[in-house]
Amino acid sequence: MSALPILFQDEHLVAIHKPAGWLVHRTGLDAGETRFVVQTLRDQLGQPVYPVHRLDKGTSGVLIMALSSAVARALALQFEHHLVTKTYLAWVRGWPEDHFEVDHPLLREDAPPEQAAQEAFTTFECLARLELPIPVDRYPSTRVALLHARPTTGRRHQIRRHLKHVSHPIIGDSTHGKGAHNRWWAHRLGVNRLWLHALRLSITHPVTQVQTAWESSLTHPANADWRHLLTEDWTIREDGLALLQTAR
């Protein structure tokens, strides 16, 4: 199994690029999976690693692990108290506003009905829009947009559920998205994945107390699928593809 790309490492923690399709750790909910970040990184570094947050299986991007239980506890507190700044890229259906916020409480997906929803807040910025004069499902054309998503809270599937809530589901989201659109884009791009990427993560280093940020930039070799998406020739051609339009 190939090594996981390391973005940063010191004696206290390690930041990696998590590929799309990898689970952070083993779970009985996906018994057929064989790729796990925790076990692979442990073997790669030759020492125990301690997860302090997670990314969905389908999400790529920055993931940090502690290299001791004490650092893991300190990092977990930053996540718990919303002291971590996270920026994601999302490729979504439709044309949202240039800037918008979603303040929509979320129930835990496995919670009993009587349990109260937890507060959940995400801000979004539209970076670019694209319209293809190609009918998909019941729509006469296909509209998609590229967003920055910045969640303040950290609920499970928060960005995916918030975008579904405002009718702009992420392309490739088999749970919260639209099957016809997902299949069309998978065929068009030759990539079947959730188009959500953890681009940047900023924390206070738990030992040095220095504000530190790591980025899984789209120039990184591990992000070839995103570069393919964003450097595709979207100029108007005989097949009807339209220009990628910068949001204003």
Beta strands, then each sheet from edge to edge (+ up, - down):
strand 1: 6-9
strand 2: 13-18
strand 3: 50-51
strand 4: 60-66
strand 5: 85-93
strand 6: 99-103
strand 7: 121-132
strand 8: 142-151
strand 9: 196-204
strand 10: 211-215
strand 11: 244-246
sheet 1: 1+ 2- 4+ 3-
sheet 2: 1+ 2- 4+ 9+ 5- 8+ 7- 6+
sheet 3: 1+ 2- 4+ 9+ 10-
sheet 4: 1+ 2- 4+ 9+ 5- 8+ 7- 11+
end
